[in-house]
């Protein structure tokens, strides 16, 4: 009877041993998870409190890379890269890629991070190979394409950049037409420098297909026309630029009037200048009109016109030209001192008086505590031409 009872207890003892072992293993797993969770949140807290050095130390002490910790390690690698410790970021991301337990999504994400490490380190050939591999595998394609686009722009490989921009455009990325137009213009500039105007024109036609209102394409077209002696076409290009975007007037005035002189169309150019002066309130047009007045009616008439205009539209450049006219023998302008005072008042009204020596925040009122960085006694009066 006793032997039968002992035999019956053997399975029970086996089950009890298994249960105790499992319970101990579960407790150890819970303890490990609890420790991991505490370390994770401790490191996260350091990051939120802008203590990256302590956060890095905590994350480095955590468990080895596995499918549960890979995101933390990749975040740590990104942190190294932002801090400029690119070598450490590269080693960490290479270590992640070497783990066979990771799923494909995690591995390709690590490849993307490693490619960005290589870019930051200036290893563009390695980065290019990684991003090209990701695009071929059709994973992280938009991010990889943007990174490749950045590489080709830095290396001035404009045809490659154009190809990548076209792929992003086909993916529905907004704003790529402007990129593509500029890349075509870069190619046109290269052909023009090589003495190939026809090839440059082909690139410009392509640029206008991408961006029909490309200002840069119009500028290059005007240069090509002027270089070929077609100054009327050059003038038309410049007039179209001004009609599209008047802010480019200061950049085209010299070339426009040079073409007008060579084409014998100075009267047309001066009439156009009058039209521009009504639509554009910048000083460049005013100074150009003053030059013509000086040629036609003398220094006094030009100085009087400039003084009247500056009374309504104060400008440092205009004031400088007015003072130069006086030194050249021009008459004293009654409103000259008033213009000077108006310009000075405008400058002082827009100029900050105080600046924080810690963060650079500036303003017109003194604060014992900087409104931006919250440091105390760091706000000082600004010294210089427009300051103390």
C-alpha positions in Angstrom: 0.0 0.0 0.0 2.8 2.4 0.9 4.6 1.6 -2.3 1.5 2.4 -4.3 1.1 5.7 -2.5 4.7 6.6 -3.2 4.3 5.8 -6.9 1.2 8.0 -6.9 3.1 10.9 -5.4 5.9 10.8 -8.0 3.8 12.6 -10.8 2.6 15.1 -8.2 6.2 15.8 -7.1 7.3 16.2 -10.7 4.4 18.6 -11.4 5.1 20.5 -8.2 8.8 20.9 -9.2 7.8 22.1 -12.6 5.4 24.6 -11.1 7.9 25.9 -8.6 10.6 26.3 -11.4 8.1 28.1 -13.6 7.0 30.4 -10.8 10.7 31.2 -10.0 11.3 31.8 -13.7 8.3 34.0 -14.0 9.3 36.0 -10.9 12.8 36.5 -12.4 11.3 37.6 -15.7 9.0 40.0 -14.0 11.9 41.4 -12.0 14.0 41.7 -15.1 11.2 43.4 -17.0 10.6 45.7 -14.0 14.3 46.6 -13.9 14.3 47.2 -17.7 11.2 49.4 -17.4 12.7 51.4 -14.6 15.9 51.9 -16.5 14.0 52.9 -19.7 11.9 55.5 -17.9 14.9 56.8 -16.0 16.8 57.3 -19.3 13.7 58.9 -20.9 13.4 61.3 -17.9 17.0 62.3 -18.4 16.4 63.1 -22.0 13.3 65.2 -21.2 15.3 67.1 -18.7 18.0 67.8 -21.2 20.6 65.6 -19.5 21.7 63.6 -22.6 25.0 62.3 -21.0 23.1 60.6 -18.1 20.5 59.3 -20.5 23.2 57.7 -22.7 24.9 56.1 -19.7 21.5 54.5 -18.6 20.7 53.2 -22.1 24.2 51.7 -22.5 23.7 49.8 -19.3 20.5 48.3 -20.5 20.1 44.8 -22.0 21.7 43.7 -25.2 20.1 44.5 -28.5 17.0 42.3 -29.2 13.6 42.8 -30.9 12.3 44.4 -27.7 15.1 46.9 -27.2 16.1 47.8 -30.7 14.0 51.0 -30.9 15.8 52.3 -27.8 19.2 51.5 -29.3 18.3 53.2 -32.5 17.1 56.3 -30.7 20.4 56.2 -28.8 22.3 56.0 -32.1 20.3 59.0 -33.4 21.2 60.9 -30.3 24.9 60.2 -30.8 24.6 61.5 -34.4 22.9 64.7 -33.3 25.7 65.2 -30.7 28.3 64.9 -33.4 29.6 61.5 -32.1 29.1 59.9 -35.5 31.6 57.1 -35.0 29.7 55.8 -32.0 26.4 56.1 -33.9 27.9 54.1 -36.8 29.2 51.3 -34.5 25.8 51.1 -32.6 23.7 50.9 -35.8 26.1 48.4 -37.3 25.7 46.3 -34.2 22.0 46.4 -34.5 22.1 45.2 -38.2 24.3 42.3 -37.2 21.7 40.8 -34.9 19.9 37.9 -36.6 16.9 38.0 -34.2 15.5 41.2 -35.6 12.6 41.3 -38.1 13.0 42.8 -41.5 11.3 46.1 -40.6 13.7 46.7 -37.8 16.7 45.8 -39.9 15.8 48.2 -42.8 15.1 51.0 -40.3 18.7 50.4 -38.9 20.0 50.6 -42.4 18.3 53.9 -43.0 19.8 55.2 -39.7 23.3 53.9 -40.7 23.0 55.7 -44.0 22.3 59.0 -42.3 25.3 58.4 -40.0 27.5 58.0 -43.1 26.0 61.2 -44.6 26.8 63.1 -41.4 30.4 61.7 -41.5 30.8 62.8 -45.1 31.0 59.2 -46.4 28.6 59.9 -49.2 29.6 56.8 -51.3 28.7 54.4 -48.5 25.5 56.3 -47.8 24.5 56.3 -51.4 24.9 52.5 -51.6 22.7 52.0 -48.6 20.0 54.3 -49.7 20.0 52.8 -53.2 19.6 49.4 -51.7 16.6 50.5 -49.6 15.0 52.0 -52.7 15.5 48.8 -54.7 13.9 46.8 -51.9 11.1 49.4 -51.9 11.4 50.1 -48.1 11.7 53.6 -46.6 11.7 54.8 -50.2 10.7 58.4 -49.6 13.2 58.9 -46.8 16.0 57.2 -48.8 15.2 59.3 -51.9 15.3 62.5 -49.9 18.7 61.5 -48.5 20.0 60.6 -52.0 18.7 64.0 -53.2 20.6 65.7 -50.5 23.8 63.8 -51.3 23.6 64.6 -55.0 22.9 68.3 -54.3 26.0 68.5 -52.0 28.1 66.7 -54.7 26.6 68.9 -57.4 25.6 65.9 -59.4 22.6 67.7 -60.9 21.4 65.0 -63.4 21.3 62.4 -60.5 19.5 65.0 -58.4 17.0 65.6 -61.1 16.3 61.8 -61.4 15.7 61.5 -57.7 13.4 64.5 -57.6 11.4 63.0 -60.5 10.9 59.8 -58.5 9.8 61.8 -55.5 7.4 63.7 -57.8 5.9 60.4 -59.1 5.4 59.4 -55.4 3.2 62.4 -55.0 5.7 64.5 -53.0 4.5 68.2 -53.2 6.8 71.0 -54.4 9.2 68.9 -56.5 8.5 70.9 -59.6 10.5 73.8 -58.2 13.4 71.5 -57.3 13.4 70.0 -60.8 13.4 73.4 -62.5 16.4 74.5 -60.5 18.3 71.3 -61.3 17.6 71.9 -65.0 18.9 75.4 -64.6 22.1 74.1 -63.0 22.6 71.8 -66.0 22.0 74.8 -68.3 24.5 76.9 -66.4 27.1 74.1 -66.8 26.4 73.8 -70.6 26.6 77.6 -70.9 30.0 77.7 -69.1 31.2 75.0 -71.5 30.2 77.2 -74.5 27.1 75.1 -75.5 24.2 77.5 -75.6 21.9 75.2 -77.6 22.3 72.4 -75.0 21.6 75.1 -72.3 18.4 76.1 -74.1 17.2 72.5 -74.1 17.7 72.3 -70.3 15.8 75.6 -69.9 12.9 74.3 -71.9 12.8 71.3 -69.6 13.0 73.7 -66.6 9.9 75.7 -67.8 8.0 72.4 -68.3 8.5 71.7 -64.6 7.9 75.3 -63.5 6.4 77.6 -66.2 7.1 80.6 -64.0 10.7 79.8 -63.3 12.5 83.1 -62.7 15.9 81.6 -62.8 15.2 80.1 -66.2 14.2 83.5 -67.5 17.5 85.0 -66.2 19.6 82.4 -67.9 17.6 82.8 -71.1 18.2 86.6 -71.0 21.9 86.0 -70.6 22.0 83.6 -73.5 20.1 86.1 -75.7 22.4 89.0 -74.8 25.5 86.9 -75.3 24.2 86.0 -78.8 23.5 89.7 -79.6 19.7 89.4 -79.4 19.3 92.3 -76.9 15.6 92.8 -77.7 14.8 89.2 -76.6 17.0 89.8 -73.5 14.9 92.9 -72.6 11.7 90.9 -73.1 13.0 88.3 -70.7 13.8 90.8 -68.1 10.4 92.5 -68.5 8.7 89.1 -68.0 10.8 88.6 -64.8 9.7 92.0 -63.4 6.1 91.2 -64.3 6.3 87.9 -62.5 8.2 89.0 -59.4 9.0 92.7 -58.9 11.4 91.8 -56.0 14.0 90.8 -58.7 14.2 94.3 -60.2 17.4 95.2 -58.3 19.1 92.2 -59.8 18.1 92.9 -63.4 18.3 96.7 -63.8 21.9 96.9 -64.9 21.7 94.1 -67.4 18.3 95.4 -68.7 19.6 98.9 -69.4 22.8 97.6 -70.9 20.8 95.6 -73.4 18.5 98.6 -74.0 21.6 100.7 -74.8 23.0 98.1 -77.1 19.7 97.7 -78.9 19.1 101.4 -79.2 15.9 101.2 -77.1 16.8 103.5 -74.2 13.5 105.4 -74.6 11.6 102.2 -74.2 13.6 101.2 -71.1 13.1 104.6 -69.4 9.4 104.4 -70.0 9.4 100.9 -68.5 11.3 102.3 -65.5 8.5 104.8 -64.9 6.0 101.9 -64.9 8.2 99.9 -62.5 8.6 102.9 -60.1 4.9 103.0 -59.6 4.6 99.3 -58.7 7.9 98.9 -56.8 8.8 100.9 -53.8 12.5 99.8 -53.5 15.3 102.3 -53.7 17.1 100.7 -56.7 14.5 102.1 -59.1 14.7 105.5 -57.4 18.4 105.7 -57.7 18.3 104.7 -61.4 15.8 107.5 -62.1 18.1 109.9 -60.2 20.9 108.9 -62.5 18.9 109.7 -65.6 17.8 113.0 -64.2 21.4 113.9 -63.5 22.3 113.1 -67.1 19.4 115.1 -68.5 18.8 118.0 -66.1 21.9 118.2 -63.9 22.9 117.3 -60.4 20.6 119.8 -58.7 17.4 118.3 -60.3 18.6 114.7 -59.4 19.3 115.7 -55.8 16.0 117.5 -55.4 14.1 114.5 -56.8 16.0 112.1 -54.5 15.4 114.3 -51.4 11.6 114.5 -52.1 11.4 110.7 -52.6 13.4 109.9 -49.5 11.1 112.0 -47.4 8.3 109.5 -48.1 10.5 106.4 -48.5 13.5 106.7 -46.2 16.5 104.6 -47.2 20.1 104.3 -46.0 21.3 103.7 -49.5 19.3 106.7 -50.8 20.7 108.9 -48.0 24.2 107.8 -48.8 23.7 108.8 -52.5 22.2 112.1 -51.5 25.2 113.0 -49.3 27.5 111.9 -52.2 25.7 114.3 -54.5 26.3 117.2 -52.1 30.0 116.3 -52.0 30.1 116.2 -55.8 29.0 119.9 -55.8 25.3 119.6 -55.6 23.2 122.2 -53.9 22.2 122.1 -50.2 18.7 120.6 -50.1 16.4 122.2 -47.6 14.9 118.8 -46.7 18.2 117.1 -46.4 18.5 117.3 -42.7 14.9 116.3 -42.3 15.6 113.2 -44.5 18.6 112.3 -42.4 16.5 112.6 -39.2 13.7 110.5 -40.6 16.1 107.7 -41.7 17.8 107.7 -38.3 14.4 107.5 -36.5 13.3 104.6 -38.7 16.5 102.7 -38.0 16.3 103.3 -34.3 12.6 102.3 -34.2 13.4 98.9 -35.6 16.6 98.3 -33.7 16.7 96.3 -30.5 18.3 98.1 -27.5 19.1 95.1 -25.3 20.4 91.6 -25.9 20.8 88.5 -23.7 24.5 87.4 -23.5 23.4 83.8 -23.0 20.9 83.0 -25.7 21.0 86.1 -27.9 17.4 87.1 -27.4 17.0 90.9 -28.1 14.3 93.5 -27.4 13.8 97.1 -26.7 13.1 96.8 -23.0 15.5 95.8 -20.2 14.6 92.7 -18.2 16.5 91.4 -15.2 15.4 87.9 -16.3 15.8 86.9 -20.0 12.2 86.2 -21.4 13.7 83.5 -23.6 16.2 81.4 -21.6 15.1 82.6 -18.1 18.7 83.4 -17.1 19.1 86.2 -14.6 21.3 89.3 -15.1 22.3 88.3 -18.6 20.5 91.1 -20.5 22.8 94.0 -21.5 22.6 97.1 -23.6 23.7 96.6 -27.2 26.8 98.6 -28.3 27.7 99.5 -31.8 26.7 101.8 -34.7 23.0 101.5 -34.0 23.3 100.8 -30.2 25.0 102.5 -27.2 
